[in-house]
Amino acid sequence: MPQSVVALLPGLALRILSYRDPMLSSDHTILSSLLAALSDEEHPWLVTVTATIGSSPRPVGSLVVFRPDGSQVGSVSGGCVEEDLIERLRAGVFDGPRVHLSEYGVSAEDNEKWGLPCGGRLELAIQQLDAKDSGWVTNAQQAMLERRTVIRSVDLATGESQLKSTDQFAALEKDDNRLHHCFGPRQRLLLVGAGQLAANLSTLALAMDYEVLLTDSREWALDQWQGPEVEKILGVPDDVVRAHGSDENCAVITLSHDPRVDDMALMESLESAAWYVGALGSVRTTEKRIERLLKLGVDADALARLHAPVGLSIGSKTTMEIAVSIMAQLTGLRHEKDSKSEAGRTE
């Protein structure tokens, strides 16, 4: 497992574990690190970004875990804040089960000192865990693997945690007494059709913390895959969509250029709960595809969900440019969806 040394503090190297299994989300990897530490009878610290003001390197809900040996998984700032945190952890400032709240970037001098963007401010919740926390960590990790959502509610004064199931992922919330933080399914991107565009899309999506699945009915195409390590599924596209791409945390994109393959996947995904369905092709190809799907019985309202030609119109020519336009569209629509869900919960 490769490691990068960010800073060498007196008597202790601060090591950031840069490797992450592409099949797992960053939160899942952090929970795994916590479980490893607790299994070794250590007392690791879990740090959560609970609030940001102005520009911030990491969003609310971001996590980092520090183990007593100085190893770190995750990030809350990308550098300087972590350096100060490890010094304070070593000094015993954040020992004990209670949740400590700490701010960084409360002044212009602090922003410069910690390397935060101009005007940025972070509030962090810092808690040292022990053996009694193994239960909620294990259950949260299992829920993520099973694509279920759970919410951890932790008492700020005592550090006692409760975990319960919830139907919908919610943004982190904190009041005077408790912190509520969701752990849920990783965003999944199912790509139909192995090829260079799928390889470029996979590279970008993995970097943006998507779980990427690739399906193709052609065994030779999967055997010749030249993209990053992803789960490859040989099968009939509509069956694969039904089994792996039909929940509300899934996006499905068809890339095969073969109507017999793409249409089957689209018929299934447009009628599913998948939040995004896209199809590669020109405007003319899209018009013909819609005509075929209507004749095949796909409802007009369902067809209105189709993003085709897929991606933003940015004059893309190369496969990487097309991949960028697709991920940009996904990012914008995902944030728009999350904002509407959050607004609906607060009304």
VEXDREN-2710 file (C-alpha; in Angstrom, 1 decimal):
% VEXDREN-2710
k/r/px/py/pz
1/MET/0.0/0.0/0.0
2/PRO/1.7/3.2/-1.1
3/GLN/2.1/6.0/1.4
4/SER/3.0/9.7/1.0
5/VAL/4.7/11.6/3.8
6/VAL/3.1/15.0/4.2
7/ALA/5.0/16.3/7.1
8/LEU/7.5/15.0/9.6
9/LEU/6.6/16.1/13.1
10/PRO/8.9/15.6/16.1
11/GLY/8.9/11.9/16.9
12/LEU/6.0/11.1/14.6
13/ALA/5.5/10.9/10.9
14/LEU/2.1/12.0/9.6
15/ARG/1.3/9.5/7.0
16/ILE/-1.6/9.8/4.6
17/LEU/-2.7/6.5/3.2
18/SER/-3.2/7.4/-0.4
19/TYR/-4.4/4.0/-1.7
20/ARG/-8.1/3.3/-1.9
21/ASP/-9.9/0.3/-3.3
22/PRO/-11.7/1.6/-6.4
23/MET/-14.6/-0.8/-5.5
24/LEU/-15.2/1.0/-2.2
25/SER/-16.3/4.5/-1.3
26/SER/-14.2/6.9/0.7
27/ASP/-16.5/6.6/3.7
28/HIS/-16.4/2.8/3.5
29/THR/-12.6/3.0/3.5
30/ILE/-12.6/5.3/6.5
31/LEU/-14.9/2.9/8.4
32/SER/-12.6/0.0/7.5
33/SER/-9.7/2.0/8.9
34/LEU/-11.6/2.6/12.1
35/LEU/-12.5/-1.1/12.5
36/ALA/-8.9/-2.1/11.9
37/ALA/-7.7/0.3/14.6
38/LEU/-10.4/-0.8/17.1
39/SER/-9.6/-4.5/16.4
40/ASP/-6.0/-3.7/17.4
41/GLU/-7.3/-2.2/20.6
42/GLU/-6.3/1.3/19.6
43/HIS/-8.3/4.5/20.2
44/PRO/-8.5/6.3/16.9
45/TRP/-9.9/9.7/16.3
46/LEU/-12.8/10.4/13.8
47/VAL/-12.9/13.9/12.5
48/THR/-16.0/15.3/10.7
49/VAL/-16.5/18.6/8.8
50/THR/-19.7/19.9/10.5
51/ALA/-19.8/23.4/9.0
52/THR/-18.1/25.6/6.4
53/ILE/-18.2/29.3/5.8
54/GLY/-17.0/30.8/2.6
55/SER/-14.6/28.8/0.4
56/SER/-13.7/25.3/1.8
57/PRO/-11.4/22.6/0.6
58/ARG/-13.8/19.9/1.6
59/PRO/-17.6/19.8/2.0
60/VAL/-19.7/19.3/5.1
61/GLY/-19.8/15.7/6.1
62/SER/-16.2/15.0/4.9
63/LEU/-14.4/12.5/7.2
64/VAL/-10.8/11.8/8.3
65/VAL/-9.6/9.2/10.7
66/PHE/-6.3/9.3/12.6
67/ARG/-4.7/6.3/14.2
68/PRO/-2.3/6.6/17.1
69/ASP/0.7/5.6/14.8
70/GLY/0.1/8.8/12.9
71/SER/-1.6/7.2/9.8
72/GLN/-4.4/9.1/8.2
73/VAL/-7.3/8.1/5.9
74/GLY/-9.5/10.8/4.4
75/SER/-9.1/14.6/4.5
76/VAL/-10.7/17.7/5.9
77/SER/-8.5/20.3/4.3
78/GLY/-5.8/18.8/2.2
79/GLY/-2.8/19.5/4.4
80/CYS/-2.1/22.2/7.0
81/VAL/-5.2/21.7/9.2
82/GLU/-4.3/18.0/9.5
83/GLU/-0.8/18.9/10.6
84/ASP/-2.1/21.0/13.4
85/LEU/-4.7/18.4/14.3
86/ILE/-2.1/15.6/14.7
87/GLU/0.0/17.8/17.0
88/ARG/-3.1/18.5/19.2
89/LEU/-4.1/14.9/19.2
90/ARG/-0.6/13.9/20.4
91/ALA/-0.9/16.5/23.1
92/GLY/-4.1/14.9/24.4
93/VAL/-6.4/17.9/23.6
94/PHE/-9.1/15.7/22.1
95/ASP/-8.9/12.6/24.3
96/GLY/-12.0/10.9/25.7
97/PRO/-15.3/9.9/24.3
98/ARG/-17.0/13.4/24.2
99/VAL/-17.2/15.2/20.8
100/HIS/-14.9/18.2/20.7
101/LEU/-15.7/21.1/18.3
102/SER/-12.9/23.1/16.9
103/GLU/-12.7/25.9/14.3
104/TYR/-10.1/26.7/11.8
105/GLY/-9.9/29.9/9.7
106/VAL/-11.6/32.3/12.1
107/SER/-9.3/35.1/10.9
108/ALA/-7.3/36.2/7.9
109/GLU/-4.1/35.2/9.7
110/ASP/-5.6/31.7/10.4
111/ASN/-6.6/31.3/6.7
112/GLU/-3.0/32.1/5.7
113/LYS/-1.6/29.8/8.4
114/TRP/-3.7/26.8/7.6
115/GLY/-3.7/27.2/3.8
116/LEU/-7.5/27.7/3.6
117/PRO/-9.0/29.6/0.7
118/CYS/-9.5/33.3/1.3
119/GLY/-12.4/33.8/3.7
120/GLY/-12.8/30.1/4.4
121/ARG/-13.7/28.6/7.8
122/LEU/-14.1/25.1/9.0
123/GLU/-15.8/23.7/12.0
124/LEU/-14.7/20.2/12.9
125/ALA/-16.2/17.6/15.3
126/ILE/-13.4/15.4/16.8
127/GLN/-14.1/12.2/18.7
128/GLN/-11.8/9.5/20.1
129/LEU/-13.4/6.1/19.6
130/ASP/-12.9/3.0/21.7
131/ALA/-14.2/-0.6/21.7
132/LYS/-17.8/0.3/22.4
133/ASP/-17.9/2.1/19.0
134/SER/-17.2/-1.1/17.0
135/GLY/-20.9/-1.9/16.8
136/TRP/-22.1/1.2/15.0
137/VAL/-19.0/1.2/12.8
138/THR/-19.6/-2.4/11.7
139/ASN/-23.3/-1.9/11.1
140/ALA/-22.8/1.3/9.1
141/GLN/-20.2/-0.4/6.9
142/GLN/-22.5/-3.3/6.3
143/ALA/-25.4/-1.0/5.4
144/MET/-23.3/0.7/2.8
145/LEU/-22.4/-2.6/1.2
146/GLU/-26.1/-3.6/1.1
147/ARG/-27.0/-0.2/-0.4
148/ARG/-29.0/0.9/2.6
149/THR/-28.9/4.2/4.3
150/VAL/-28.4/4.6/8.1
151/ILE/-28.1/7.7/10.3
152/ARG/-25.7/7.9/13.2
153/SER/-26.8/10.2/16.0
154/VAL/-24.1/10.9/18.5
155/ASP/-24.4/12.7/21.9
156/LEU/-21.9/15.6/21.9
157/ALA/-21.4/15.4/25.7
158/THR/-21.0/11.6/26.1
159/GLY/-20.0/10.4/22.7
160/GLU/-22.7/7.7/22.8
161/SER/-23.8/6.8/19.3
162/GLN/-27.1/5.4/18.0
163/LEU/-27.6/4.0/14.5
164/LYS/-31.0/3.7/12.8
165/SER/-32.3/3.1/9.3
166/THR/-33.6/5.9/7.2
167/ASP/-35.3/5.9/3.8
168/GLN/-33.4/8.9/2.4
169/PHE/-29.9/10.2/2.7
170/ALA/-29.9/13.5/4.5
171/ALA/-27.3/16.2/4.9
172/LEU/-25.3/16.4/8.2
173/GLU/-27.1/18.2/11.0
174/LYS/-25.9/19.4/14.4
175/ASP/-27.7/21.0/17.3
176/ASP/-26.6/21.9/20.8
177/ASN/-26.7/18.3/21.9
178/ARG/-26.3/15.9/19.1
179/LEU/-24.7/15.3/15.7
180/HIS/-26.6/13.5/13.0
181/HIS/-24.6/12.0/10.1
182/CYS/-25.8/9.7/7.3
183/PHE/-24.0/6.8/5.8
184/GLY/-25.5/5.5/2.6
185/PRO/-25.0/3.7/-0.7
186/ARG/-22.2/4.9/-2.9
187/GLN/-23.4/6.6/-6.1
188/ARG/-23.2/3.9/-8.8
189/LEU/-22.5/4.5/-12.5
190/LEU/-23.5/1.6/-14.8
191/LEU/-21.9/1.9/-18.2
192/VAL/-23.3/-0.2/-21.0
193/GLY/-20.7/-1.0/-23.7
194/ALA/-17.0/-1.5/-23.2
195/GLY/-14.8/0.9/-25.2
196/GLN/-12.5/3.9/-25.0
197/LEU/-15.2/6.3/-23.9
198/ALA/-16.2/4.0/-21.2
199/ALA/-12.6/3.7/-20.1
200/ASN/-12.2/7.5/-19.9
201/LEU/-15.6/7.9/-18.1
202/SER/-14.6/5.2/-15.6
203/THR/-11.3/7.1/-14.8
204/LEU/-13.1/10.3/-14.1
205/ALA/-16.0/8.7/-12.2
206/LEU/-13.7/6.7/-9.9
207/ALA/-11.8/9.9/-9.1
208/MET/-15.2/11.5/-8.2
209/ASP/-16.0/8.6/-5.8
210/TYR/-18.5/6.8/-8.0
211/GLU/-18.8/3.0/-8.0
212/VAL/-18.4/2.1/-11.6
213/LEU/-19.9/-1.1/-13.2
214/LEU/-19.3/-2.0/-16.8
215/THR/-21.5/-4.4/-18.7
216/ASP/-21.4/-5.8/-22.2
217/SER/-23.0/-8.8/-23.9
218/ARG/-19.8/-9.3/-25.9
219/GLU/-17.3/-11.4/-23.9
220/TRP/-14.4/-10.4/-26.2
221/ALA/-15.1/-6.7/-25.5
222/LEU/-14.8/-7.2/-21.7
223/ASP/-11.7/-9.3/-22.2
224/GLN/-10.0/-6.5/-24.1
225/TRP/-11.0/-3.8/-21.6
226/GLN/-8.1/-1.3/-21.3
227/GLY/-9.7/1.0/-18.7
228/PRO/-9.2/1.1/-14.9
229/GLU/-10.1/-1.7/-12.5
230/VAL/-13.9/-1.8/-12.4
231/GLU/-16.5/-4.6/-11.9
232/LYS/-17.2/-6.1/-15.3
233/ILE/-20.5/-7.9/-15.9
234/LEU/-21.2/-10.2/-18.9
235/GLY/-24.9/-10.3/-19.6
236/VAL/-28.0/-9.2/-21.4
237/PRO/-28.2/-5.4/-20.8
238/ASP/-31.8/-5.2/-19.5
239/ASP/-31.1/-8.0/-17.0
240/VAL/-28.0/-6.3/-15.8
241/VAL/-29.8/-2.9/-15.4
242/ARG/-32.6/-4.6/-13.5
243/ALA/-30.1/-6.3/-11.1
244/HIS/-27.5/-3.6/-10.7
245/GLY/-28.7/-0.2/-12.0
246/SER/-32.3/0.4/-10.9
247/ASP/-32.2/2.2/-7.5
248/GLU/-32.3/5.9/-6.9
249/ASN/-28.6/6.1/-6.3
250/CYS/-27.8/4.7/-9.8
251/ALA/-27.0/6.4/-13.1
252/VAL/-27.0/4.4/-16.3
253/ILE/-25.3/5.4/-19.6
254/THR/-25.4/3.5/-22.9
255/LEU/-22.3/3.6/-25.0
256/SER/-22.4/0.5/-27.2
257/HIS/-23.5/2.2/-30.5
258/ASP/-25.6/-0.9/-31.1
259/PRO/-29.4/-0.2/-30.9
260/ARG/-30.1/-3.8/-30.0
261/VAL/-28.0/-3.4/-26.9
262/ASP/-28.6/0.2/-26.0
263/ASP/-32.4/0.1/-26.5
264/MET/-32.8/-2.9/-24.2
265/ALA/-30.8/-1.2/-21.4
266/LEU/-32.8/2.1/-21.9
267/MET/-36.2/0.4/-21.9
268/GLU/-35.4/-1.0/-18.5
269/SER/-33.6/1.9/-16.9
270/LEU/-36.1/4.6/-18.0
271/GLU/-38.8/2.7/-16.2
272/SER/-36.6/2.2/-13.1
273/ALA/-35.8/4.5/-10.1
274/ALA/-32.3/5.3/-11.6
275/TRP/-31.9/9.1/-11.2
276/TYR/-30.0/9.6/-14.4
277/VAL/-30.3/7.8/-17.8
278/GLY/-28.1/8.9/-20.7
279/ALA/-27.4/7.6/-24.2
280/LEU/-24.5/8.4/-26.5
281/GLY/-25.3/9.5/-30.0
282/SER/-25.8/12.4/-32.3
283/VAL/-29.1/14.4/-32.5
284/ARG/-30.2/12.4/-35.5
285/THR/-29.3/9.1/-33.7
286/THR/-31.3/10.3/-30.7
287/GLU/-34.4/11.1/-32.8
288/LYS/-34.3/7.6/-34.3
289/ARG/-33.8/6.0/-30.9
290/ILE/-36.8/7.9/-29.5
291/GLU/-39.0/6.7/-32.4
292/ARG/-37.9/3.1/-31.8
293/LEU/-38.5/3.3/-28.0
294/LEU/-42.0/4.7/-28.5
295/LYS/-42.8/1.9/-30.9
296/LEU/-41.5/-0.5/-28.3
297/GLY/-44.0/0.8/-25.8
298/VAL/-41.8/3.1/-23.6
299/ASP/-44.0/5.8/-22.1
300/ALA/-43.5/9.4/-23.3
301/ASP/-43.0/10.6/-19.7
302/ALA/-40.3/8.0/-19.2
303/LEU/-38.6/9.0/-22.4
304/ALA/-38.6/12.6/-21.2
305/ARG/-36.1/11.5/-18.5
306/LEU/-33.5/10.5/-21.2
307/HIS/-30.4/12.7/-21.5
308/ALA/-29.5/12.3/-25.1
309/PRO/-27.2/13.3/-26.7
310/VAL/-25.5/12.6/-23.3
311/GLY/-23.4/15.3/-21.7
312/LEU/-23.1/19.0/-21.9
313/SER/-22.7/20.8/-25.2
314/ILE/-19.1/22.0/-24.9
315/GLY/-17.9/21.2/-28.4
316/SER/-16.4/17.9/-27.4
317/LYS/-14.4/16.0/-30.0
318/THR/-12.2/13.5/-28.2
319/THR/-13.4/10.7/-26.0
320/MET/-11.9/12.3/-22.9
321/GLU/-13.6/15.6/-23.8
322/ILE/-16.9/13.7/-24.1
323/ALA/-16.3/12.0/-20.8
324/VAL/-15.7/15.4/-19.2
325/SER/-18.9/16.8/-20.6
326/ILE/-20.8/13.8/-19.3
327/MET/-19.4/14.0/-15.8
328/ALA/-20.0/17.7/-15.7
329/GLN/-23.7/17.1/-16.5
330/LEU/-23.9/14.4/-13.9
331/THR/-22.3/16.6/-11.3
332/GLY/-24.6/19.6/-12.0
333/LEU/-27.8/17.4/-12.0
334/ARG/-26.7/15.5/-8.9
335/HIS/-26.2/18.8/-6.9
336/GLU/-29.5/20.1/-8.2
337/LYS/-31.2/17.0/-7.1
338/ASP/-29.6/17.1/-3.7
339/SER/-30.5/20.7/-3.2
340/LYS/-34.2/20.1/-4.1
341/SER/-34.3/17.2/-1.6
342/GLU/-32.8/19.3/1.1
343/ALA/-35.2/22.1/0.4
344/GLY/-38.1/19.7/0.6
345/ARG/-37.0/18.4/4.0
346/THR/-36.8/21.9/5.4
347/GLU/-40.1/23.3/4.2
END
